[in-house]
Amino acid sequence: MSYSSLLYKYLYVKNLFTIAKDEEGQGMVEYAIIVVAIAAVALTAVAALGDQITSFMSSIDFGSIEAAQ
């Protein structure tokens, strides 16, 4: 068996492992799914609690906050 044949086989196997370890695209898809899930939860929460948040913010007396400063 020649040296070049062994080198070729080594590089072939090394390339296979490199391809198997290349998960950059997969990682980006996972991050995108997480971001979409967080956005969906946030939108659902705001839609469900919107009226309560509005009434809570309306009940705050900002005049007393300015007087305290």
C-alpha positions in Angstrom: 0.0 0.0 0.0 1.5 3.3 -1.0 1.7 6.5 1.0 -0.6 8.4 -1.3 -3.2 5.7 -1.1 -3.2 5.9 2.7 -3.2 9.7 2.6 -6.2 9.6 0.3 -8.1 7.2 2.6 -7.3 9.3 5.6 -8.5 12.5 4.0 -11.6 10.8 2.8 -12.5 9.6 6.3 -11.6 13.0 7.8 -13.9 14.7 5.3 -16.7 12.4 6.3 -16.3 13.3 9.9 -16.1 17.0 9.1 -19.4 16.8 7.2 -21.0 14.9 10.0 -19.9 17.6 12.5 -21.0 20.5 10.4 -24.2 21.6 12.2 -24.0 25.3 11.7 -27.2 25.4 9.5 -29.0 23.1 11.9 -28.1 25.4 14.8 -29.4 28.5 13.0 -32.7 26.8 12.3 -33.0 25.8 16.0 -32.4 29.4 17.0 -35.0 30.6 14.5 -37.6 28.2 15.9 -36.9 29.4 19.5 -37.2 33.1 18.4 -40.5 32.4 16.7 -41.8 30.4 19.7 -40.9 33.3 22.1 -42.5 35.8 19.7 -45.7 33.7 19.6 -45.9 33.4 23.4 -45.3 37.2 23.8 -48.0 38.1 21.2 -50.4 35.7 22.8 -49.8 37.1 26.3 -50.2 40.7 25.1 -53.4 39.8 23.3 -54.8 38.0 26.3 -53.7 40.6 28.9 -54.0 43.7 26.8 -57.0 45.2 28.5 -55.7 44.5 31.9 -52.3 46.1 31.1 -54.1 49.1 29.7 -56.2 49.6 32.8 -53.3 49.1 35.1 -51.2 51.6 33.2 -54.1 54.1 33.3 -54.5 53.7 37.0 -50.9 54.9 37.7 -50.8 58.5 39.1 -47.8 60.0 37.4 -48.5 63.3 39.1 -47.4 61.9 42.5 -44.2 60.5 41.0 -43.3 64.0 39.6 -44.1 65.6 42.9 -41.8 63.3 44.7 -38.8 64.4 42.6 
